[in-house]
Amino acid sequence: MVDILHRVGIKSSSVGDVYAALTTVDGLAGWWTSDTDGDPNIGGTLQFRFGEGRIDMKVVELQPDKRVLWEVTAGPEEWIGTRVVWNLRRDDDFTVVLFEHEGWKEPVEFLHHCSTKWALFLMSLKSMVETGTGAPDPCDVKIDNWN
């Protein structure tokens, strides 16, 4: 198994600001994809649309201001059954986000693409929390011919 791992510090007034951006439809639409819908509660499914592409995530765990865990139930074949984990903590004036997209079966080329895109979307999350403006799809940085 292979995982995508990232760490980003977000200057915020509280961990709750970041947690809300990860656990509400409006928050998610502000930094990942503007076409976001679904039920953000435990057991619910979040639907993320990227043009013709789609990703559905089941909300598995929510620990307020600490942890968010989703399981991919629909989307690219390589993503099905993987898990997306957000661990949050306060460190000085920052909320530290430890991000994992875990459980990839093998390190295929698509994993490289997704790692870069996750990094860009984490920067979008940072920007949204810090300034009020993120860069969700379709306004995100296009990195290659797979966008």
C-alpha positions as CSV (number, residue, x, y, z in Angstrom):
1,M,0.0,0.0,0.0
2,V,1.1,3.6,-0.8
3,D,-0.1,6.8,0.8
4,I,0.0,10.5,-0.1
5,L,1.1,12.6,2.9
6,H,1.2,16.4,3.3
7,R,1.6,18.9,6.1
8,V,0.4,22.5,6.0
9,G,0.2,25.2,8.6
10,I,-2.8,27.5,8.4
11,K,-2.8,30.8,10.2
12,S,-6.3,30.9,11.8
13,S,-8.0,32.2,14.8
14,S,-9.0,28.6,15.8
15,V,-8.8,25.0,14.8
16,G,-12.5,25.2,14.4
17,D,-12.1,27.5,11.3
18,V,-10.2,24.7,9.5
19,Y,-12.5,22.0,10.8
20,A,-15.6,23.8,9.5
21,A,-13.9,24.1,6.0
22,L,-13.6,20.3,6.1
23,T,-17.0,19.4,7.5
24,T,-19.5,21.7,5.8
25,V,-20.7,21.7,2.2
26,D,-20.1,25.4,1.8
27,G,-16.6,25.1,3.4
28,L,-15.6,22.2,1.1
29,A,-17.0,24.1,-2.0
30,G,-14.8,27.1,-1.1
31,W,-11.5,25.3,-1.5
32,W,-11.9,21.9,-3.3
33,T,-14.6,22.0,-5.9
34,S,-17.4,24.5,-6.2
35,D,-19.7,21.6,-7.2
36,T,-20.0,19.9,-3.8
37,D,-23.1,18.5,-2.2
38,G,-24.2,15.8,0.2
39,D,-24.5,14.9,3.8
40,P,-21.4,15.9,5.9
41,N,-22.4,14.0,9.0
42,I,-21.1,10.6,10.1
43,G,-22.5,7.9,7.8
44,G,-23.4,10.5,5.1
45,T,-22.0,10.8,1.7
46,L,-20.3,13.8,0.2
47,Q,-20.4,14.2,-3.6
48,F,-17.6,16.1,-5.3
49,R,-17.9,16.9,-9.0
50,F,-15.0,18.0,-11.2
51,G,-16.6,18.7,-14.7
52,E,-17.4,15.2,-15.9
53,G,-15.4,13.6,-13.1
54,R,-17.0,12.6,-9.8
55,I,-15.8,11.5,-6.3
56,D,-18.1,10.3,-3.6
57,M,-16.8,10.0,0.0
58,K,-18.5,8.4,2.9
59,V,-18.0,10.3,6.2
60,V,-16.5,7.7,8.5
61,E,-15.2,9.7,11.5
62,L,-15.6,13.2,12.8
63,Q,-13.7,14.3,16.0
64,P,-14.5,18.0,16.3
65,D,-11.4,20.2,15.8
66,K,-9.2,17.1,15.7
67,R,-9.9,14.6,12.9
68,V,-11.9,14.0,9.8
69,L,-12.0,10.7,7.9
70,W,-13.6,9.8,4.6
71,E,-13.7,6.6,2.6
72,V,-13.9,6.8,-1.2
73,T,-17.0,5.0,-2.5
74,A,-17.1,6.3,-6.1
75,G,-14.6,7.9,-8.4
76,P,-11.4,7.0,-10.2
77,E,-10.7,3.2,-9.9
78,E,-7.5,3.8,-8.1
79,W,-9.3,5.8,-5.4
80,I,-12.1,3.3,-4.6
81,G,-11.6,2.0,-1.0
82,T,-8.9,4.5,-0.2
83,R,-9.3,6.8,2.8
84,V,-8.7,10.5,3.2
85,V,-7.7,11.6,6.7
86,W,-7.3,15.1,8.1
87,N,-5.6,15.4,11.5
88,L,-5.7,18.8,13.0
89,R,-3.8,20.4,15.9
90,R,-2.9,23.9,17.2
91,D,0.8,24.9,17.1
92,D,1.5,28.5,18.0
93,D,-0.7,30.7,15.7
94,F,-1.2,27.9,13.2
95,T,-3.6,25.0,12.7
96,V,-1.4,22.2,11.5
97,V,-3.1,19.9,9.0
98,L,-1.6,16.4,8.6
99,F,-3.2,15.1,5.5
100,E,-3.2,11.5,4.3
101,H,-4.8,9.9,1.3
102,E,-4.1,6.3,2.3
103,G,-4.5,2.8,0.9
104,W,-3.4,3.2,-2.7
105,K,-2.7,-0.3,-4.0
106,E,0.4,0.7,-6.0
107,P,2.4,3.8,-6.9
108,V,0.9,4.3,-10.3
109,E,1.5,7.5,-12.3
110,F,-1.9,8.8,-11.4
111,L,-0.8,8.8,-7.7
112,H,1.9,11.3,-8.7
113,H,-0.7,13.5,-10.3
114,C,-3.0,13.3,-7.3
115,S,-0.3,14.1,-4.9
116,T,0.5,17.3,-6.7
117,K,-3.2,18.2,-6.9
118,W,-3.8,17.5,-3.2
119,A,-0.9,19.8,-2.4
120,L,-2.5,22.6,-4.6
121,F,-5.9,22.0,-3.0
122,L,-4.3,22.2,0.5
123,M,-2.9,25.5,-0.5
124,S,-6.4,26.5,-1.6
125,L,-7.8,25.5,1.8
126,K,-5.0,27.5,3.5
127,S,-5.9,30.5,1.3
128,M,-9.6,30.2,2.0
129,V,-9.2,30.1,5.8
130,E,-6.6,32.8,5.9
131,T,-8.0,35.3,3.3
132,G,-11.6,34.1,2.6
133,T,-10.8,33.1,-0.9
134,G,-9.8,29.7,-2.1
135,A,-9.2,28.3,-5.6
136,P,-11.6,25.4,-5.9
137,D,-12.2,23.5,-9.2
138,P,-12.8,24.9,-11.8
139,C,-10.6,27.8,-10.7
140,D,-7.7,25.6,-9.5
141,V,-4.3,25.4,-11.1
142,K,-4.3,22.9,-13.9
143,I,-1.0,21.0,-13.8
144,D,-1.2,18.6,-16.7
145,N,-3.4,17.0,-19.4
146,W,-5.4,15.0,-16.8
147,N,-7.2,18.1,-15.5
